[in-house]
């Protein structure tokens, strides 16, 4: 969650409420289950870590005062590192989806390139798991786990292909 919040701030400074609204929009129906407090907890932790700053913004007469959050240079570095991270299946699907949305919105990275990097990592893991599964010395019960890992990774590859198709078509529409 913290990395997603940082990436969304890379585009421009924002209020916590705006970040929450952007995240909910990016997640579609899955965003309805998001706890609004998560954003503010993440912002507080990021501020404590020196990755974001906040300034008091005088509210309008009919609105309470608000805080505007912005990235620090250290926050910008962390976003850059997060965008190039390819560990899989560490990020859940929603986090990876939000990485693509934030990268595109903030023009931080090409989503298709991020998908391609992830796919290379997943393919490496599939090869490793398949090699291990073919090892005749592997206990058949442990082999079941390896088979499950391979099946899960293949499903992840299919989803990454769907991501690539969607983001490539969006890029095509943006260029025309």
C-alpha positions as CSV (number, residue, x, y, z in Angstrom):
1,X,0.0,0.0,0.0
2,X,2.8,2.4,0.9
3,X,4.5,2.1,-2.5
4,X,1.2,2.6,-4.3
5,X,0.6,5.8,-2.3
6,X,4.1,7.0,-3.1
7,X,3.7,6.3,-6.8
8,X,0.4,8.1,-6.9
9,X,2.0,11.1,-5.3
10,X,4.8,11.1,-8.0
11,X,2.3,12.6,-10.5
12,X,1.5,15.6,-8.2
13,X,1.0,16.5,-4.5
14,X,-2.4,15.4,-3.3
15,X,-4.8,15.2,-0.3
16,X,-5.4,11.9,1.3
17,X,-9.0,11.9,0.2
18,X,-7.9,12.4,-3.5
19,X,-5.4,9.5,-3.2
20,X,-8.1,7.3,-1.9
21,X,-10.5,8.3,-4.7
22,X,-7.9,7.6,-7.4
23,X,-7.1,4.2,-5.9
24,X,-10.8,3.3,-5.6
25,X,-11.3,4.3,-9.2
26,X,-8.3,2.3,-10.4
27,X,-9.5,-0.8,-8.6
28,X,-13.1,-0.5,-9.8
29,X,-15.6,-2.6,-7.8
30,X,-12.7,-4.1,-5.7
31,X,-12.0,-0.6,-4.4
32,X,-15.3,-0.5,-2.6
33,X,-13.9,-2.9,0.0
34,X,-10.8,-0.6,0.7
35,X,-10.6,0.8,4.1
36,X,-10.2,4.6,3.9
37,X,-8.1,4.6,7.0
38,X,-5.4,2.6,5.2
39,X,-4.4,5.6,3.1
40,X,-3.9,7.8,6.1
41,X,-2.0,5.2,8.1
42,X,0.3,4.7,5.0
43,X,0.7,8.5,4.7
44,X,1.7,8.8,8.4
45,X,4.2,6.0,8.1
46,X,5.7,7.5,4.9
47,X,6.0,10.9,6.6
48,X,7.7,9.3,9.6
49,X,10.1,7.6,7.2
50,X,10.9,10.9,5.4
51,X,9.4,9.8,2.1
52,X,6.6,12.3,2.0
53,X,6.1,15.8,3.5
54,X,2.8,17.4,4.2
55,X,1.6,21.0,4.5
56,X,-1.4,22.3,6.2
57,X,-4.0,23.7,3.7
58,X,-6.6,26.1,5.0
59,X,-10.0,24.7,4.5
60,X,-12.9,26.4,3.0
61,X,-15.6,27.7,5.4
62,X,-17.7,24.6,4.8
63,X,-14.8,22.1,4.8
64,X,-12.3,21.2,7.5
65,X,-8.6,22.0,7.1
66,X,-6.6,19.4,5.1
67,X,-3.1,18.3,4.5
68,X,-1.4,18.2,1.1
69,X,1.1,15.4,0.7
70,X,4.2,15.5,-1.6
71,X,7.1,13.2,-2.3
72,X,10.6,13.9,-0.9
73,X,13.6,13.0,-3.0
74,X,13.9,9.8,-0.9
75,X,10.3,9.1,-1.8
76,X,11.0,9.6,-5.5
77,X,13.9,7.2,-5.3
78,X,11.7,4.6,-3.6
79,X,9.1,4.9,-6.3
80,X,11.8,4.4,-9.0
81,X,13.0,1.3,-7.2
82,X,9.5,-0.1,-6.7
83,X,8.7,0.3,-10.4
84,X,11.7,-1.8,-11.4
85,X,11.0,-4.5,-8.8
86,X,10.1,-7.8,-10.4
87,X,9.7,-10.2,-7.5
88,X,6.8,-12.5,-8.0
89,X,4.3,-13.5,-6.6
90,X,5.1,-11.1,-3.8
91,X,2.8,-8.4,-5.1
92,X,-0.8,-9.4,-5.1
93,X,-2.7,-8.7,-8.3
94,X,-4.3,-5.5,-7.0
95,X,-0.9,-4.1,-6.1
96,X,0.6,-4.9,-9.5
97,X,-2.5,-3.4,-11.2
98,X,-2.1,-0.2,-9.2
99,X,1.6,-0.1,-10.1
100,X,0.6,-0.1,-13.7
101,X,-2.1,2.6,-13.2
102,X,0.3,4.8,-11.2
103,X,3.1,4.4,-13.6
104,X,0.9,5.4,-16.5
105,X,-0.8,8.3,-14.7
106,X,2.4,9.8,-13.5
107,X,4.3,9.0,-16.7
108,X,6.8,7.3,-14.5
109,X,7.3,4.2,-16.6
110,X,5.7,2.4,-19.6
111,X,3.2,-0.2,-18.2
112,X,3.9,-2.6,-21.1
113,X,7.6,-2.6,-20.2
114,X,6.7,-3.3,-16.5
115,X,4.5,-6.2,-17.6
116,X,7.3,-7.5,-19.8
117,X,9.8,-7.4,-16.9
118,X,7.3,-9.2,-14.7
119,X,6.7,-11.8,-17.3
120,X,10.4,-12.6,-17.6
121,X,10.6,-13.1,-13.9
122,X,7.6,-15.4,-13.9
123,X,9.0,-17.4,-16.8
124,X,12.2,-17.9,-14.9
125,X,10.3,-19.1,-11.9
126,X,8.2,-21.5,-14.1
127,X,11.4,-23.0,-15.5
128,X,12.9,-23.4,-12.0
129,X,9.8,-25.1,-10.6
130,X,9.5,-27.4,-13.7
131,X,13.1,-28.5,-13.3
132,X,12.5,-29.2,-9.6
133,X,9.3,-31.1,-10.4
134,X,11.1,-33.3,-13.0
135,X,13.8,-34.3,-10.4
136,X,13.1,-38.0,-9.7
137,X,14.4,-37.7,-6.2
138,X,11.6,-35.3,-5.2
139,X,9.0,-36.9,-2.9
140,X,5.6,-37.2,-4.7
141,X,3.9,-35.3,-2.0
142,X,6.4,-32.4,-2.4
143,X,5.9,-32.8,-6.1
144,X,2.3,-31.8,-5.7
145,X,3.3,-28.5,-4.3
146,X,5.7,-28.0,-7.2
147,X,2.9,-28.8,-9.6
148,X,0.7,-26.3,-7.9
149,X,3.4,-23.6,-8.1
150,X,3.8,-24.2,-11.9
151,X,0.0,-24.1,-12.4
152,X,-0.3,-20.8,-10.4
153,X,2.6,-19.3,-12.3
154,X,1.1,-20.3,-15.7
155,X,-2.2,-18.6,-14.6
156,X,-0.2,-15.5,-13.7
157,X,1.4,-15.5,-17.1
158,X,-2.0,-15.5,-18.8
159,X,-3.1,-12.6,-16.6
160,X,0.1,-10.7,-17.5
161,X,-0.7,-11.3,-21.2
162,X,-4.1,-9.8,-20.7
163,X,-2.5,-6.8,-18.9
164,X,-0.1,-6.4,-21.9
165,X,-2.9,-6.4,-24.4
166,X,-4.9,-3.8,-22.5
167,X,-2.0,-1.5,-21.8
168,X,-0.7,-1.8,-25.4
169,X,-4.1,-0.9,-26.8
170,X,-4.3,2.1,-24.4
171,X,-0.9,3.2,-25.7
172,X,-2.1,2.8,-29.2
173,X,-5.1,5.0,-28.6
174,X,-3.0,7.6,-26.8
175,X,-0.7,7.9,-29.9
176,X,-3.5,8.4,-32.4
